[in-house]
Amino acid sequence: MSALDAGSGLDAGAGSGIDAGSGLDAGSGIDAGSGIDAGSGIDARAVDLPHEALPAATVVSGSPTAALLPLATVGDTEVGIWEMTPGTASDTEADEVFVVLSGHAVIEFVSPPLPPLEMGPGSLVRLAEGMQTVWTVTETLRKVYVA
């Protein structure tokens, strides 16, 4: 799962409120019901993602929105694309690894207390379930996550 998913309606599970087919063109290699087709590929930087406002209780500043597109499940592991627009929001993390494709942000670790982590294209980040974080996105951040 991705950051800022807990309680936001943007988690990758069933009933997430995100339609996997929304905003996707025919021939994109993405099946609206099940994500990316086996044997196909997509440009994860260019897929159009439908955004939703984050819950007010999580927004620290600005008016950030987020989008989520689960692409595949491999065993019990989900792979997808997640994006957040500029602003600051708090989150309780899922267990995941992700690679930033575009944008810039800083993650502050509230619990456990750790040094802030600056991220940009190419950053590879590992988060553990239950970490309490605050994300400050200064340029729309898009990542591919494995959770």
C-alpha positions in Angstrom: 0.0 0.0 0.0 1.0 3.6 -0.3 1.6 6.4 2.0 -1.4 8.4 3.1 -3.7 5.5 2.6 -4.8 4.8 6.2 -8.4 6.0 6.5 -8.1 8.2 3.4 -10.3 6.2 1.1 -7.2 5.9 -1.1 -6.0 2.5 0.1 -5.3 -0.2 -2.4 -7.8 -2.7 -1.1 -11.3 -3.5 -2.2 -13.7 -0.6 -1.7 -11.0 2.0 -1.9 -13.1 4.4 -3.8 -10.5 4.5 -6.6 -11.7 2.9 -9.9 -8.7 1.2 -11.4 -10.0 2.1 -14.9 -10.7 5.8 -14.3 -8.8 8.1 -16.6 -7.1 5.3 -18.5 -7.1 5.1 -22.2 -8.0 2.0 -24.2 -4.7 0.2 -25.1 -3.0 1.5 -22.0 -2.1 -2.1 -21.0 -4.2 -1.7 -17.9 -7.4 -3.8 -17.4 -10.0 -1.8 -15.5 -10.9 -4.9 -13.4 -7.5 -6.3 -12.6 -4.7 -3.8 -13.3 -1.9 -4.3 -15.8 -2.3 -7.2 -18.2 0.3 -10.0 -18.1 2.8 -9.6 -20.9 2.2 -5.8 -21.3 3.9 -2.7 -20.1 3.0 0.9 -19.3 4.8 4.2 -18.8 4.2 4.7 -15.1 5.2 8.3 -15.4 2.4 9.1 -17.9 -0.6 7.1 -16.7 -3.5 9.5 -16.0 -4.5 9.1 -12.3 -7.9 10.3 -10.9 -7.2 12.4 -7.7 -9.3 12.7 -4.6 -9.0 15.2 -1.7 -7.3 13.9 1.4 -9.4 13.7 4.6 -9.4 17.0 6.4 -8.1 15.3 9.6 -4.9 14.3 7.8 -4.2 17.6 6.1 -1.6 19.8 7.9 -1.4 22.5 5.3 -2.5 23.3 1.8 -5.1 21.3 -0.2 -3.2 18.2 -1.2 -5.0 15.5 -3.3 -3.8 11.9 -3.9 -4.4 9.2 -6.4 -3.8 5.5 -6.4 -3.7 2.8 -9.1 -3.1 -0.8 -8.0 -1.5 -2.5 -11.0 -0.8 -6.1 -10.0 -0.8 -8.6 -7.2 2.1 -11.0 -7.0 1.4 -13.6 -4.4 0.3 -11.5 -1.4 2.2 -8.4 -2.6 0.6 -5.4 -4.4 2.3 -3.2 -6.9 0.9 0.1 -7.9 1.3 3.8 -8.6 0.5 6.5 -6.1 0.7 10.3 -6.4 0.2 13.3 -4.1 0.0 17.0 -5.1 1.7 19.8 -3.1 0.7 20.2 0.5 1.4 18.6 3.9 -0.4 15.6 5.4 0.0 13.1 8.2 -0.2 9.4 7.7 0.2 6.0 9.4 2.3 3.9 7.1 1.8 0.5 5.5 4.7 -1.9 5.1 6.1 -0.9 1.7 9.1 -0.2 -0.5 8.7 2.5 -3.2 10.7 4.3 -6.0 10.0 7.9 -6.7 9.4 8.5 -10.4 8.9 12.3 -10.3 8.4 15.2 -7.9 9.9 16.2 -4.6 8.9 15.7 -0.9 10.2 15.4 2.6 9.0 12.7 5.0 9.2 13.6 8.7 9.1 10.6 11.0 7.0 11.3 14.1 7.1 7.7 15.5 9.6 6.3 15.6 11.6 9.6 15.6 14.0 9.5 12.7 15.8 12.2 10.6 13.7 13.7 7.8 14.0 12.0 4.5 14.2 14.1 1.3 13.0 12.4 -1.8 13.2 13.0 -5.5 13.3 11.0 -8.8 15.2 7.8 -8.2 14.8 7.7 -4.4 14.2 4.2 -3.1 12.4 4.3 0.3 11.4 1.6 2.8 8.6 2.2 5.3 7.3 -0.1 8.0 3.7 -0.7 9.1 2.6 1.7 11.8 5.2 4.4 11.3 3.7 7.8 12.0 4.8 10.3 9.3 4.2 13.8 7.9 4.6 14.2 4.2 5.5 17.7 2.8 5.2 17.5 -1.0 6.7 20.6 -2.8 6.3 19.2 -6.4 3.7 16.6 -7.2 5.2 13.3 -6.1 4.6 10.1 -8.1 5.9 6.7 -6.9 5.7 3.0 -7.8 5.1 1.1 -4.6 5.4 -2.6 -3.6 3.4 -3.5 -0.5 
